[in-house]
Amino acid sequence: MASDWPERPKLTADRLVALAAVARLTLEPAQAARLLPQIEQIFGLLDALNAVPLGETVPASPFDPRQPD
């Protein structure tokens, strides 16, 4: 089954440092290199969830992002 999500770009330690900077966090390249395998594992789990075919499954709970009036 084809995913509706675009292919995720490869995460590198440099990209991780840049993403941390966008979030105003300081992340040294050595720290990023240590975190990278764990983050890739998390992304792998998310990819596995995205691959589950849902078909016409109705959500278990409705979600409406609008604030109640």
ZANUSE-67310 format. One line per 10 residues: number of its first residue (from 1); their letters; for each residue x, y, z of C-alpha. Coordinates in steps of 0.05 Angstrom, whole numbers, padded with zeros to 5 digits, always signed. Layout:
NUM> A> X/Y/Z; ...
//
This chain:
1> MASDWPERPK> +00000/+00000/+00000; +00028/+00068/-00019; +00035/+00118/+00036; +00002/+00187/+00032; +00064/+00215/+00066; +00124/+00238/+00025; +00189/+00199/+00035; +00225/+00224/+00096; +00294/+00253/+00081; +00354/+00218/+00113
11> LTADRLVALA> +00369/+00248/+00181; +00442/+00264/+00193; +00479/+00291/+00253; +00487/+00358/+00217; +00412/+00361/+00203; +00397/+00344/+00275; +00442/+00400/+00299; +00407/+00448/+00251; +00338/+00425/+00274; +00358/+00435/+00346
21> AVARLTLEPA> +00381/+00506/+00329; +00313/+00521/+00299; +00283/+00501/+00365; +00334/+00546/+00400; +00369/+00486/+00431; +00444/+00477/+00433; +00465/+00408/+00408; +00538/+00392/+00397; +00556/+00348/+00337; +00580/+00293/+00384
31> QAARLLPQIE> +00513/+00294/+00421; +00476/+00292/+00356; +00516/+00231/+00333; +00498/+00195/+00398; +00424/+00213/+00392; +00418/+00196/+00319; +00408/+00120/+00325; +00354/+00130/+00378; +00317/+00182/+00336; +00322/+00137/+00274
41> QIFGLLDALN> +00292/+00080/+00315; +00234/+00125/+00336; +00224/+00146/+00263; +00225/+00073/+00244; +00168/+00059/+00293; +00129/+00118/+00264; +00141/+00092/+00193; +00114/+00024/+00215; +00051/+00056/+00243; +00042/+00096/+00179
51> AVPLGETVPA> +00047/+00032/+00139; -00013/+00000/+00173; -00070/-00003/+00123; -00131/+00030/+00154; -00178/+00026/+00095; -00244/+00057/+00113; -00234/+00050/+00188; -00272/+00103/+00226; -00230/+00139/+00279; -00242/+00112/+00349
61> SPFDPRQPD> -00253/+00183/+00373; -00272/+00244/+00333; -00222/+00300/+00331; -00243/+00372/+00317; -00186/+00423/+00323; -00234/+00481/+00328; -00246/+00513/+00395; -00317/+00504/+00422; -00362/+00565/+00416
//
